[in-house]
Every structure is written in structure tokens, then in C-alpha cells.
Amino acid sequence: MQISTAQLWVHDQDQALAFYTQKLGMEVRSDVTLPELGDFRWLTVSPPGQDEVAITLMAIPGPPVMDSATADQVRDLMGKGFAGTVFLTTDDCRASYEELKSRGVEFTEPPEERPYGIDCGFRDPSGNALRLTELREDFG
């Protein structure tokens, strides 16, 4: 068994697509709309050269898939950065931080030394938390 796809809830798939591709430099792996499922859109992205794993940018569904109270709870958790986290690794956290900042990514935490390496945090337009980490050689 292998992990192939992980999901993040997003408020707006087009806005999320622009963020993940234009600001983070990821590539579209699939973007398919299925009319037979009420125009359900399957949208996935991943870093260049990492074809085996993708992030699904999933729109919050309405009834009957998800009732409005649950959708509101998901939106509330997203706004607080607690609906899921994506952990990204890099060879140089400080350089990646500067590059992403220059592309307009707004960070919630600057790079800091941690027991496991150098780490910083930011959120996507929907409020999902992302961590960018340069792991120590002896960690992981």
C-alpha cells in the first residue's frame, strides 16, 4: 500500500489552484469536471517531479454529501488553520522562505531553529496550514 493522494478543503478551487501553482510552484496532476456527478471537480496538484503523491483541492460540498452545519464547522476549522496541515520539505528553508515571500506567500511564522531542523509556517487562501521544513540530516 502507498499514499497517493491527500485532501484539503478549499473555499474556491480556482483561487486554490492559482495559489498552489503560481505561488508555490506546484503542477496540476488532474483537473476533471464530472457532469454526471453534478459538475463535481477533481483537482489535484503536487510538486514538480513528485508524481506519486498529490494534494486534492476539494471544494466543500453541499447537501446531501455534507449538511450545512457540518460545512460551517469545516469552514470554521479552516479559518483557524486546523482543518489539516501539509508538511513540505526543502533543502534550504531560509532560501525557500525568501523565494515564496517574493511570490506573495504570507507567512504566519518565519524560519526558526527546531530540534528537527529549520521550520516556518504559512496558510493557503482557505486558511489551511502549511509547514516548510529543512530537516536535520540525522532526523527522519
N, C-alpha and C positions, 0 to 999 in steps of 0.2 A: 504494500500500500504506500502511496505517496500523496503529499498535499499538492493539489493542482491549482485551487482557487480559494481565496478568502474574500469575504464580502464586507463592504462598508455601506451603510445607509447614506444617501446624499439627498439634499433638498432639490437639486436641479442637476440632471445628468450632463447637460451641455456645459454648465459652469464648472462642474467637477472635471469633465473631460479637458477643458481648457487649462485648469489648474494643474492636473496631473501630467499633461503632455507639454504645455508651454512653459510652466514654471519649474516642474520637477524633472522634465526631460524624459518622461516615460513614453512608451509606444502603445498604440491601440493593438490589442490582440484580437478582439472581436467587438463588433458593433452591429447587432442584428435586431430588427424590429419584427415581431411576430403578430401579424394582423389577427390570426386565428385565436390569439390569447389576449384580445383587447388592446392591441398595439404595445404589448409588453416589449421592453427594450433590454436586451442582454448586452451590457457594455463592460468590457474588461481592458485593463492596462497592466503593463509591467515594465520594469527597467530594460533598456536595450541589452540584448544578449542573454536575458534570463527568461527564455521562452517557456520553461517548465512550470512556472508559478505566475499566477495573475491575481489582480485585485478586481473584484466585481464592484462597480459603482452602481449600486442598486437604489432606484427610486423607492420612496416609501409608498407602499401600495394602499389602496383604499379597500372598503368592503367589497366582497366578502373575505378577501385574504387577510386584511387587518382592520379591526374596528377602529373608529375614530379616537376613542380613549387611549388605545394602545399606541396608535400613531402619534398622538400628542405626547405620550410618555417617551417614545423613541426620540422625538424632536427635542424634548427637554433634556434628555441624557446627552444627545449630540451637542447641544448648546453648551453643556458643561464639560465636554470633552471626554465623556465616559460611556460612549456607545461602542467603543472599540479603539484599538491602537494598532498602528502599523509601525513596525520596527525596521528601519533601514540601516544598513552598514555602509561605511565608506573607509577608504584608506587614509583620508586626511579630513577630519571633522571640521577643523577651523577653515580650511580652504573651501570645502563644500558649503559651509555656513555662509561664507562671504559670497560665493557664486549664487546661491539660492536667494540671498538677500538682494543681490543686484537684479535678480529677476522679479522681485516684488514679493517674495515669501516673507510673511510677518512671523517672527519667532516669538514664542512665549518664554523661552529660556535660552540664553547664549551658551556656547560651548563651555563646559566645566569638566574638570578632572573628577572622575568617579573611580571606585575600586576596580571596575571592569574596563575602564578606558576613558575616552573623552566623549561627552554626550550633550546634545541640545534638543530642544523641543519646539514644535510648531503645530498649527492646526490648518486643516483644509477649509474651504469656504463654508462647508456644512458644520464645522466645529469638531470634526474627528481629529483625535490626537495622533501626531506622528513623532517618532523619536529618530534622531540621526546619530549614529554611534560609530566611533572608531574604537574597535575592541583592542584591548591589550593582547599581545602575542600569546601570553600564557592563559588567556581566558577563552572559553568556548570550545 
